């Protein structure tokens, strides 16, 4: 074991950490030295979105000490940015193991720093936390969640005063303050408990009212209120809001999957509570087949992502990926706004750079501007914030996250579930389904196909492998992918693109170089001295984004 790891272990054993923590460290030292290495080889990084990691003892794990250090860093940064201000924050949590405990630790540290902390009385969805930040006029917010990760994980999402997750310059500023916490003695643990205010139904009601106000076709819902829907919260927070929201929209035939209804941080019926994975949807699909349902909706543990399944022309339930669902939602919103003559030229939608270009094609058809932003919903929130004189209609990303309206500044599976169900009701008026609409969009705007392969690299070795892979892509990128020549390399870290067809290197001036101008740099040199390809006009291109 490396000396720096042993030094870190000894620091935890000899400092004022609680006895249970020290006992667990000693047990792991005797029984599982590999876990000790993983838990102590580094400090869990407070990244641009907060913390996320496996729960356990040590500086590289989610525990009360790493959570408290992150909170102390946030408190320090808030005081720097808002001097002589009565600071307010709001804290929520999902259904994961230890989430309530971590949320209470977070609230206690904020309160000990003299900051008023609103704490939800029990689990709530991430989008409601985002809404609450602005509704309660808070300076920041924290959501304790690891989103759709496996049960071993937990996390800590940091939000700023606009209700969006932190972005530059605040992300770096908070990170610097968190990194400055090098001892648990720098953390204020207790005091000012009167600064913790428990909140409950009042925020719920306002949030649900906002969602109900999104409905564009209540008459169609009334005609098809018996649309058969199976909903599963995958043992998460969606159970607190999605059934209520669907009921407020007018749907009366919603079956909540009993086996996945109750919040449970062990997620006993799934390998991973991620609606992007087919296996997580199987029980809900089986229930839909059993009762003859028209639509399946599934939300992840913190209810910011939604997966759907619909009946195809064979009568089988078919899963839609995130790009498919996002395209349907954008088309529905734009077509309805157009039909109701609400498009004035000041409206816009937003998607991330890795999300299907079908959405842009649809937006162009309705003469609504589509903005591309870097991957991460916080950049969609920032785009909304940066255009106060224009009206945001909707946005989304391929990883099953969508946002309708702007009262939430993060992806919102609660409102998305409602709009997907409403869309199905409107289509039923025409004798069509969501599957039919998808086929119609392909016929009208062109066929788009994609698939996602997820590879997990765990621990210290995995982190090193990922770093080596990224270094390799930059120093010696592939010139051929699946027998197709690479015609362009886009590197968002260096803000450069290399076009091998035109032998040009350009500086990127916006997140997506395919939809904006870019400035020329120098003539590119082929990686490793290899000759740049000159593909024939009829060859299939391969584009690698780094």
BELUR-V555030 format. One record per residue. N is the residue number from 1. RES is the residue in three letters. PSI is psi in degrees with one decimal (NA if undefined). D_LAST is the distance of its C-alpha to the last C-alpha in Angstrom with 2 decimals. Layout:
# BELUR-V555030
n=(N | N)
res=(RES | RES)
psi=(PSI | PSI)
d_last=(D_LAST | D_LAST)
This chain:
# BELUR-V555030
n=(1 | 2 | 3 | 4 | 5 | 6 | 7 | 8 | 9 | 10 | 11 | 12 | 13 | 14 | 15 | 16 | 17 | 18 | 19 | 20 | 21 | 22 | 23 | 24 | 25 | 26 | 27 | 28 | 29 | 30 | 31 | 32 | 33 | 34 | 35 | 36 | 37 | 38 | 39 | 40 | 41 | 42 | 43 | 44 | 45 | 46 | 47 | 48 | 49 | 50 | 51 | 52 | 53 | 54 | 55 | 56 | 57 | 58 | 59 | 60 | 61 | 62 | 63 | 64 | 65 | 66 | 67 | 68 | 69 | 70 | 71 | 72 | 73 | 74 | 75 | 76 | 77 | 78 | 79 | 80 | 81 | 82 | 83 | 84 | 85 | 86 | 87 | 88 | 89 | 90 | 91 | 92 | 93 | 94 | 95 | 96 | 97 | 98 | 99 | 100 | 101 | 102 | 103 | 104 | 105 | 106 | 107 | 108 | 109 | 110 | 111 | 112 | 113 | 114 | 115 | 116 | 117 | 118 | 119 | 120 | 121 | 122 | 123 | 124 | 125 | 126 | 127 | 128 | 129 | 130 | 131 | 132 | 133 | 134 | 135 | 136 | 137 | 138 | 139 | 140 | 141 | 142 | 143 | 144 | 145 | 146 | 147 | 148 | 149 | 150 | 151 | 152 | 153 | 154 | 155 | 156 | 157 | 158 | 159 | 160 | 161 | 162 | 163 | 164 | 165 | 166 | 167 | 168 | 169 | 170 | 171 | 172 | 173 | 174 | 175 | 176 | 177 | 178 | 179 | 180 | 181 | 182 | 183 | 184 | 185 | 186 | 187 | 188 | 189 | 190 | 191 | 192 | 193 | 194 | 195 | 196 | 197 | 198 | 199 | 200 | 201 | 202 | 203 | 204 | 205 | 206 | 207 | 208 | 209 | 210 | 211 | 212 | 213 | 214 | 215 | 216 | 217 | 218 | 219 | 220 | 221 | 222 | 223 | 224 | 225 | 226 | 227 | 228 | 229 | 230 | 231 | 232 | 233 | 234 | 235 | 236 | 237 | 238 | 239 | 240 | 241 | 242 | 243 | 244 | 245 | 246 | 247 | 248 | 249 | 250 | 251 | 252 | 253 | 254 | 255 | 256 | 257 | 258 | 259 | 260 | 261 | 262 | 263 | 264 | 265 | 266 | 267 | 268 | 269 | 270 | 271 | 272 | 273 | 274 | 275 | 276 | 277 | 278 | 279 | 280 | 281 | 282 | 283 | 284 | 285 | 286 | 287 | 288 | 289 | 290 | 291 | 292 | 293 | 294 | 295 | 296 | 297 | 298 | 299 | 300 | 301 | 302 | 303 | 304 | 305 | 306 | 307 | 308 | 309 | 310 | 311 | 312 | 313 | 314 | 315 | 316 | 317 | 318 | 319 | 320 | 321 | 322 | 323 | 324 | 325 | 326 | 327 | 328 | 329 | 330 | 331 | 332 | 333 | 334 | 335 | 336 | 337 | 338 | 339 | 340 | 341 | 342 | 343 | 344 | 345 | 346 | 347 | 348 | 349 | 350 | 351 | 352 | 353 | 354 | 355 | 356 | 357 | 358 | 359 | 360 | 361 | 362 | 363 | 364 | 365 | 366 | 367 | 368 | 369 | 370 | 371 | 372 | 373 | 374 | 375 | 376 | 377 | 378 | 379 | 380 | 381 | 382 | 383 | 384 | 385 | 386 | 387 | 388 | 389 | 390 | 391 | 392 | 393 | 394 | 395 | 396 | 397 | 398 | 399 | 400 | 401 | 402 | 403 | 404 | 405 | 406 | 407 | 408 | 409 | 410 | 411 | 412 | 413 | 414 | 415 | 416 | 417 | 418 | 419 | 420 | 421 | 422 | 423 | 424 | 425 | 426 | 427 | 428 | 429 | 430 | 431 | 432 | 433 | 434 | 435 | 436 | 437 | 438 | 439 | 440 | 441 | 442 | 443 | 444 | 445 | 446 | 447 | 448 | 449 | 450 | 451 | 452 | 453 | 454 | 455 | 456 | 457 | 458 | 459 | 460 | 461 | 462 | 463 | 464 | 465 | 466 | 467 | 468 | 469 | 470 | 471 | 472 | 473 | 474 | 475 | 476 | 477 | 478 | 479 | 480 | 481 | 482 | 483 | 484 | 485 | 486 | 487 | 488 | 489 | 490 | 491 | 492 | 493 | 494 | 495 | 496 | 497 | 498 | 499 | 500 | 501 | 502 | 503 | 504 | 505 | 506 | 507 | 508 | 509 | 510 | 511 | 512 | 513 | 514 | 515 | 516 | 517 | 518 | 519 | 520 | 521 | 522 | 523 | 524 | 525 | 526 | 527 | 528 | 529 | 530 | 531 | 532 | 533 | 534 | 535 | 536 | 537 | 538 | 539 | 540 | 541 | 542 | 543 | 544 | 545 | 546)
res=(UNK | UNK | UNK | UNK | UNK | UNK | UNK | UNK | UNK | UNK | UNK | UNK | UNK | UNK | UNK | UNK | UNK | UNK | UNK | UNK | UNK | UNK | UNK | UNK | UNK | UNK | UNK | UNK | UNK | UNK | UNK | UNK | UNK | UNK | UNK | UNK | UNK | UNK | UNK | UNK | UNK | UNK | UNK | UNK | UNK | UNK | UNK | UNK | UNK | UNK | UNK | UNK | UNK | UNK | UNK | UNK | UNK | UNK | UNK | UNK | UNK | UNK | UNK | UNK | UNK | UNK | UNK | UNK | UNK | UNK | UNK | UNK | UNK | UNK | UNK | UNK | UNK | UNK | UNK | UNK | UNK | UNK | UNK | UNK | UNK | UNK | UNK | UNK | UNK | UNK | UNK | UNK | UNK | UNK | UNK | UNK | UNK | UNK | UNK | UNK | UNK | UNK | UNK | UNK | UNK | UNK | UNK | UNK | UNK | UNK | UNK | UNK | UNK | UNK | UNK | UNK | UNK | UNK | UNK | UNK | UNK | UNK | UNK | UNK | UNK | UNK | UNK | UNK | UNK | UNK | UNK | UNK | UNK | UNK | UNK | UNK | UNK | UNK | UNK | UNK | UNK | UNK | UNK | UNK | UNK | UNK | UNK | UNK | UNK | UNK | UNK | UNK | UNK | UNK | UNK | UNK | UNK | UNK | UNK | UNK | UNK | UNK | UNK | UNK | UNK | UNK | UNK | UNK | UNK | UNK | UNK | UNK | UNK | UNK | UNK | UNK | UNK | UNK | UNK | UNK | UNK | UNK | UNK | UNK | UNK | UNK | UNK | UNK | UNK | UNK | UNK | UNK | UNK | UNK | UNK | UNK | UNK | UNK | UNK | UNK | UNK | UNK | UNK | UNK | UNK | UNK | UNK | UNK | UNK | UNK | UNK | UNK | UNK | UNK | UNK | UNK | UNK | UNK | UNK | UNK | UNK | UNK | UNK | UNK | UNK | UNK | UNK | UNK | UNK | UNK | UNK | UNK | UNK | UNK | UNK | UNK | UNK | UNK | UNK | UNK | UNK | UNK | UNK | UNK | UNK | UNK | UNK | UNK | UNK | UNK | UNK | UNK | UNK | UNK | UNK | UNK | UNK | UNK | UNK | UNK | UNK | UNK | UNK | UNK | UNK | UNK | UNK | UNK | UNK | UNK | UNK | UNK | UNK | UNK | UNK | UNK | UNK | UNK | UNK | UNK | UNK | UNK | UNK | UNK | UNK | UNK | UNK | UNK | UNK | UNK | UNK | UNK | UNK | UNK | UNK | UNK | UNK | UNK | UNK | UNK | UNK | UNK | UNK | UNK | UNK | UNK | UNK | UNK | UNK | UNK | UNK | UNK | UNK | UNK | UNK | UNK | UNK | UNK | UNK | UNK | UNK | UNK | UNK | UNK | UNK | UNK | UNK | UNK | UNK | UNK | UNK | UNK | UNK | UNK | UNK | UNK | UNK | UNK | UNK | UNK | UNK | UNK | UNK | UNK | UNK | UNK | UNK | UNK | UNK | UNK | UNK | UNK | UNK | UNK | UNK | UNK | UNK | UNK | UNK | UNK | UNK | UNK | UNK | UNK | UNK | UNK | UNK | UNK | UNK | UNK | UNK | UNK | UNK | UNK | UNK | UNK | UNK | UNK | UNK | UNK | UNK | UNK | UNK | UNK | UNK | UNK | UNK | UNK | UNK | UNK | UNK | UNK | UNK | UNK | UNK | UNK | UNK | UNK | UNK | UNK | UNK | UNK | UNK | UNK | UNK | UNK | UNK | UNK | UNK | UNK | UNK | UNK | UNK | UNK | UNK | UNK | UNK | UNK | UNK | UNK | UNK | UNK | UNK | UNK | UNK | UNK | UNK | UNK | UNK | UNK | UNK | UNK | UNK | UNK | UNK | UNK | UNK | UNK | UNK | UNK | UNK | UNK | UNK | UNK | UNK | UNK | UNK | UNK | UNK | UNK | UNK | UNK | UNK | UNK | UNK | UNK | UNK | UNK | UNK | UNK | UNK | UNK | UNK | UNK | UNK | UNK | UNK | UNK | UNK | UNK | UNK | UNK | UNK | UNK | UNK | UNK | UNK | UNK | UNK | UNK | UNK | UNK | UNK | UNK | UNK | UNK | UNK | UNK | UNK | UNK | UNK | UNK | UNK | UNK | UNK | UNK | UNK | UNK | UNK | UNK | UNK | UNK | UNK | UNK | UNK | UNK | UNK | UNK | UNK | UNK | UNK | UNK | UNK | UNK | UNK | UNK | UNK | UNK | UNK | UNK | UNK | UNK | UNK | UNK | UNK | UNK | UNK | UNK | UNK | UNK | UNK | UNK | UNK | UNK | UNK | UNK | UNK | UNK | UNK | UNK | UNK | UNK | UNK | UNK | UNK | UNK)
psi=(136.1 | 149.8 | -37.8 | -30.1 | -43.9 | -39.2 | -41.5 | -42.1 | -47.1 | -33.7 | -43.0 | -32.5 | -28.1 | -14.6 | -173.8 | 43.1 | 154.4 | 159.5 | -36.7 | -39.8 | -45.3 | -38.5 | -40.2 | -37.6 | -45.7 | -39.1 | -46.0 | -36.8 | -36.7 | -35.2 | -26.1 | 71.0 | -26.5 | -42.2 | -37.1 | -44.1 | -47.2 | -33.5 | -21.0 | -0.5 | -15.5 | 173.2 | 132.6 | 120.9 | 129.6 | 99.4 | -166.0 | -10.3 | -4.4 | -144.3 | 149.7 | 128.4 | 176.5 | 142.2 | 141.2 | -172.3 | 155.6 | 162.1 | -17.3 | 25.2 | 157.0 | 116.8 | 178.2 | -25.9 | -43.1 | -36.2 | -44.1 | -37.9 | -41.2 | -41.2 | -39.9 | -40.0 | -42.7 | -42.9 | -44.2 | -41.5 | -39.0 | -40.9 | -33.8 | -42.0 | -25.8 | 67.2 | 147.1 | 39.2 | 141.9 | 95.7 | 146.0 | 139.2 | 164.6 | 140.6 | 135.6 | 171.9 | 162.3 | -159.7 | 5.2 | 157.9 | 133.4 | -0.3 | -43.4 | -42.0 | -47.0 | -36.5 | -39.7 | -39.6 | -44.1 | -47.0 | -40.7 | -40.9 | -42.5 | -46.9 | -40.3 | -23.8 | 9.5 | 16.2 | 127.3 | 126.0 | 117.3 | 126.4 | 121.7 | 145.2 | -21.7 | -171.8 | 145.8 | 155.2 | 152.2 | -46.0 | -29.9 | -34.9 | -44.1 | -44.3 | -42.5 | -31.3 | -49.1 | -36.6 | -37.1 | 7.5 | 46.3 | 159.4 | -19.8 | 172.6 | 159.1 | 132.2 | 119.0 | 108.1 | 151.7 | 24.5 | -120.0 | 11.9 | 164.1 | 170.1 | -23.2 | -15.3 | 156.4 | 173.1 | -180.0 | 101.3 | 129.7 | 134.0 | 149.0 | -175.3 | -21.0 | -1.5 | -0.8 | 158.0 | 152.9 | 141.7 | 173.6 | 143.9 | -4.1 | -33.1 | -48.2 | -37.2 | -43.7 | -42.7 | -43.7 | -40.5 | -37.6 | -43.4 | -22.5 | -13.3 | 98.7 | -1.7 | 146.1 | -15.1 | -10.6 | -5.5 | 132.2 | 113.2 | -35.9 | 157.4 | 154.1 | 43.7 | -18.4 | -9.6 | -5.2 | 120.4 | 118.9 | 129.8 | 154.6 | -107.8 | -28.5 | -45.4 | -38.1 | -49.1 | -43.3 | -41.0 | -46.4 | -36.1 | -40.1 | -41.7 | -44.3 | -32.0 | -9.3 | -20.3 | 131.7 | -20.5 | 65.3 | -27.5 | -40.6 | -38.7 | -41.6 | -37.0 | -25.9 | 37.9 | -19.7 | 9.2 | 125.0 | 117.0 | 132.5 | 127.3 | 136.3 | 128.6 | 0.9 | 43.3 | 19.9 | -161.4 | -12.8 | -27.3 | -25.1 | -22.4 | -37.4 | -49.2 | -39.7 | -43.4 | -43.1 | -38.1 | -41.5 | -31.8 | -26.0 | 3.6 | 130.7 | -3.3 | 58.8 | 121.1 | 116.0 | 124.2 | 114.7 | -40.3 | -16.1 | 14.6 | -45.5 | 135.0 | 133.2 | 113.9 | -9.7 | -10.5 | 61.0 | -19.6 | 0.2 | 151.9 | -37.3 | 131.5 | 55.8 | 112.1 | -9.8 | -19.3 | 130.4 | -38.8 | -32.3 | -19.6 | -7.5 | -41.9 | -39.0 | -39.1 | -40.1 | -39.9 | -39.4 | -40.6 | -36.4 | -41.6 | -0.3 | 35.7 | 156.6 | -25.9 | 140.2 | 132.2 | 133.8 | 130.8 | 151.6 | 176.9 | -33.3 | 10.5 | 42.7 | -10.5 | 147.9 | 135.4 | 150.2 | 156.8 | 138.9 | 163.1 | 131.0 | -171.5 | -12.3 | -0.1 | 8.7 | 146.9 | 125.2 | 131.0 | 137.2 | 139.7 | 178.1 | -36.3 | -39.3 | -51.5 | -42.1 | -39.9 | -41.0 | -44.9 | -44.4 | -44.1 | -44.7 | -47.6 | -46.2 | -40.3 | -37.9 | -42.0 | -38.6 | -45.0 | -32.3 | 8.2 | 41.5 | -6.7 | 118.6 | -7.0 | -6.4 | 5.5 | 159.8 | 160.2 | 165.4 | 140.9 | 168.1 | 163.3 | -21.8 | 6.9 | 149.7 | 139.9 | -8.2 | -35.6 | -41.3 | -41.3 | -41.9 | -45.3 | -42.1 | -38.5 | -31.3 | 5.9 | 41.3 | 131.8 | 136.1 | 121.2 | 141.6 | 138.5 | 166.1 | 161.4 | 132.5 | 125.9 | -18.2 | -26.7 | -27.5 | -43.4 | -40.5 | -37.5 | -41.0 | -45.9 | -32.7 | -7.0 | 64.5 | -21.6 | 3.7 | 165.2 | 120.5 | 127.8 | -54.7 | 165.9 | 170.7 | 171.5 | 158.5 | -19.1 | 41.2 | 22.0 | 130.3 | 154.0 | 126.5 | 125.5 | 176.4 | 11.9 | -18.5 | 147.0 | 35.6 | 169.3 | 144.0 | 101.2 | -21.2 | -53.6 | -34.5 | -41.5 | -43.9 | -43.0 | -32.5 | -44.0 | -41.1 | -41.7 | -41.4 | -37.2 | -42.1 | -41.7 | -34.4 | -29.9 | -30.1 | 5.2 | 25.4 | 168.9 | 174.4 | -32.6 | -43.2 | -42.7 | -40.5 | -44.7 | -39.4 | -40.4 | -39.9 | -41.2 | -35.9 | -38.9 | -6.1 | 152.3 | 130.7 | 135.7 | 139.7 | 161.0 | 158.3 | 131.5 | 120.8 | 128.8 | 124.8 | 129.3 | 113.1 | 150.8 | -165.0 | -44.3 | -41.9 | -42.7 | -40.7 | -40.0 | -41.7 | -44.1 | -41.2 | -39.4 | -45.4 | -38.8 | -40.8 | -40.9 | -33.5 | -36.5 | -28.7 | 68.5 | 155.1 | 138.2 | -15.0 | 134.2 | 119.1 | 44.9 | 9.7 | 132.6 | 141.8 | 123.1 | -19.0 | 140.8 | 126.3 | 119.3 | 106.2 | -21.5 | -42.7 | -5.0 | 42.5 | 151.5 | 144.5 | 119.5 | 107.2 | -19.0 | -42.9 | 1.8 | 45.7 | 144.0 | 133.1 | 151.5 | 129.7 | 136.9 | -1.4 | 168.4 | -31.0 | 103.9 | -10.0 | -7.5 | 16.4 | 171.0 | 151.6 | 150.0 | 139.1 | 143.6 | -131.7 | 165.9 | 131.8 | 147.7 | 139.0 | 138.9 | 137.9 | 24.8 | 5.7 | 151.1 | 129.8 | 138.5 | 152.1 | 77.0 | 147.9 | 158.5 | -24.5 | 8.7 | 154.7 | 129.1 | 153.8 | 129.3 | 124.3 | 118.1 | 132.3 | NA)
d_last=(34.23 | 32.77 | 35.12 | 32.76 | 32.47 | 36.26 | 36.69 | 34.59 | 36.60 | 39.85 | 38.94 | 38.59 | 41.80 | 43.82 | 42.68 | 43.82 | 41.56 | 43.51 | 45.43 | 43.59 | 40.32 | 42.07 | 43.67 | 40.37 | 38.92 | 42.01 | 41.79 | 38.21 | 39.18 | 41.90 | 40.28 | 36.49 | 35.33 | 31.82 | 31.51 | 32.92 | 30.24 | 27.45 | 29.31 | 30.09 | 27.55 | 25.80 | 26.29 | 24.45 | 21.87 | 22.56 | 19.06 | 18.26 | 19.85 | 22.57 | 23.37 | 22.64 | 23.98 | 26.67 | 30.19 | 32.52 | 34.07 | 32.40 | 30.00 | 26.89 | 28.34 | 29.17 | 32.83 | 35.25 | 34.67 | 30.89 | 31.37 | 34.25 | 32.40 | 29.56 | 32.31 | 34.24 | 31.25 | 30.79 | 34.54 | 34.59 | 31.84 | 33.67 | 36.86 | 35.29 | 33.97 | 37.10 | 40.04 | 43.47 | 42.05 | 43.01 | 39.59 | 38.76 | 35.99 | 35.69 | 34.57 | 34.02 | 33.00 | 32.28 | 34.16 | 32.52 | 34.70 | 35.43 | 33.85 | 37.24 | 37.98 | 34.75 | 35.40 | 38.93 | 37.83 | 35.49 | 38.39 | 40.80 | 38.72 | 38.22 | 41.95 | 42.91 | 41.15 | 43.35 | 40.69 | 41.89 | 39.81 | 40.04 | 39.43 | 39.41 | 42.24 | 40.12 | 36.75 | 35.03 | 31.82 | 28.89 | 29.42 | 33.03 | 32.02 | 29.88 | 32.93 | 35.30 | 33.67 | 34.78 | 37.85 | 39.25 | 38.24 | 36.30 | 34.26 | 31.70 | 31.20 | 30.05 | 29.25 | 29.70 | 27.54 | 24.79 | 24.21 | 23.84 | 23.37 | 26.14 | 29.50 | 28.99 | 26.62 | 27.40 | 25.72 | 26.45 | 24.83 | 25.87 | 26.82 | 28.09 | 31.12 | 29.57 | 28.91 | 25.13 | 23.04 | 22.76 | 20.36 | 20.56 | 22.98 | 24.65 | 21.91 | 21.98 | 25.74 | 26.31 | 24.12 | 26.28 | 29.42 | 28.46 | 27.67 | 31.07 | 32.79 | 33.61 | 36.77 | 38.04 | 40.98 | 38.83 | 38.44 | 41.11 | 41.93 | 45.06 | 47.10 | 47.44 | 47.12 | 48.68 | 45.35 | 43.89 | 44.62 | 44.17 | 43.12 | 43.34 | 44.54 | 44.63 | 40.86 | 40.53 | 42.99 | 41.42 | 37.95 | 39.45 | 41.43 | 38.32 | 36.76 | 40.04 | 40.04 | 36.91 | 38.92 | 39.35 | 41.76 | 44.10 | 46.70 | 44.55 | 43.87 | 47.61 | 48.27 | 45.76 | 45.95 | 46.65 | 43.25 | 42.65 | 39.54 | 38.48 | 36.47 | 35.03 | 33.73 | 32.57 | 34.80 | 33.11 | 33.98 | 33.88 | 37.49 | 38.58 | 37.49 | 36.41 | 39.91 | 41.54 | 39.21 | 39.76 | 43.46 | 43.45 | 41.82 | 44.77 | 43.58 | 46.37 | 45.30 | 42.38 | 42.47 | 40.65 | 39.85 | 42.37 | 40.66 | 37.53 | 39.34 | 40.05 | 37.50 | 36.85 | 34.26 | 34.74 | 33.54 | 36.18 | 35.62 | 31.87 | 29.58 | 26.97 | 27.81 | 24.77 | 25.68 | 22.42 | 24.08 | 26.95 | 29.15 | 29.32 | 30.78 | 33.39 | 36.33 | 35.99 | 35.83 | 38.87 | 40.70 | 39.84 | 41.29 | 44.30 | 45.23 | 43.95 | 41.42 | 39.49 | 36.32 | 34.46 | 32.54 | 30.77 | 29.29 | 27.45 | 29.33 | 28.74 | 29.02 | 25.97 | 24.56 | 26.69 | 26.70 | 29.33 | 31.32 | 33.73 | 36.36 | 35.63 | 38.37 | 39.45 | 40.11 | 37.36 | 34.97 | 31.47 | 28.34 | 26.06 | 22.36 | 20.82 | 19.98 | 23.55 | 25.23 | 23.32 | 24.26 | 27.85 | 28.11 | 26.88 | 29.25 | 32.07 | 31.77 | 31.58 | 34.33 | 36.56 | 36.07 | 36.84 | 39.90 | 41.17 | 40.67 | 38.54 | 35.90 | 36.94 | 33.95 | 32.79 | 30.83 | 27.07 | 24.50 | 20.97 | 17.98 | 14.38 | 11.52 | 10.97 | 14.76 | 16.80 | 17.85 | 21.33 | 21.83 | 21.47 | 23.87 | 26.31 | 26.20 | 26.87 | 29.83 | 31.33 | 30.60 | 28.71 | 25.77 | 22.38 | 19.94 | 16.19 | 14.90 | 11.92 | 11.79 | 15.08 | 18.58 | 19.63 | 17.98 | 20.11 | 23.05 | 22.42 | 22.42 | 25.72 | 27.10 | 26.30 | 28.24 | 31.63 | 33.55 | 31.62 | 31.69 | 28.78 | 29.49 | 26.71 | 23.01 | 20.71 | 17.51 | 16.87 | 17.57 | 21.28 | 21.64 | 23.87 | 26.03 | 29.24 | 30.93 | 30.21 | 32.63 | 29.85 | 26.63 | 24.51 | 24.04 | 27.55 | 28.51 | 32.19 | 32.29 | 29.87 | 32.31 | 35.14 | 33.58 | 32.56 | 36.16 | 37.58 | 35.60 | 37.12 | 40.55 | 40.25 | 39.23 | 42.22 | 44.45 | 43.35 | 43.70 | 39.95 | 37.32 | 33.66 | 33.10 | 35.12 | 33.16 | 29.84 | 31.48 | 32.92 | 29.59 | 28.19 | 31.38 | 31.27 | 27.64 | 26.21 | 24.95 | 21.49 | 20.42 | 17.56 | 17.53 | 15.76 | 15.76 | 15.75 | 15.95 | 17.56 | 17.58 | 20.58 | 22.13 | 21.89 | 21.07 | 18.27 | 16.71 | 17.11 | 15.62 | 12.38 | 12.31 | 13.23 | 10.57 | 7.75 | 10.23 | 10.80 | 7.48 | 7.94 | 11.67 | 12.26 | 9.67 | 11.59 | 13.76 | 15.18 | 14.19 | 17.40 | 19.46 | 17.61 | 16.39 | 12.90 | 13.96 | 11.00 | 7.62 | 6.21 | 4.94 | 6.47 | 7.75 | 9.62 | 10.29 | 10.33 | 10.04 | 11.75 | 14.14 | 15.85 | 18.55 | 19.86 | 18.87 | 17.63 | 15.14 | 15.06 | 14.64 | 13.26 | 16.24 | 15.12 | 12.22 | 12.34 | 13.00 | 14.66 | 17.37 | 18.22 | 19.27 | 17.25 | 19.07 | 19.26 | 18.61 | 19.62 | 19.74 | 16.76 | 17.66 | 16.54 | 14.74 | 17.62 | 20.12 | 19.58 | 20.77 | 18.33 | 19.02 | 21.35 | 21.20 | 24.35 | 24.52 | 25.14 | 22.32 | 19.65 | 16.23 | 12.98 | 9.79 | 6.40 | 3.79 | 0.00)
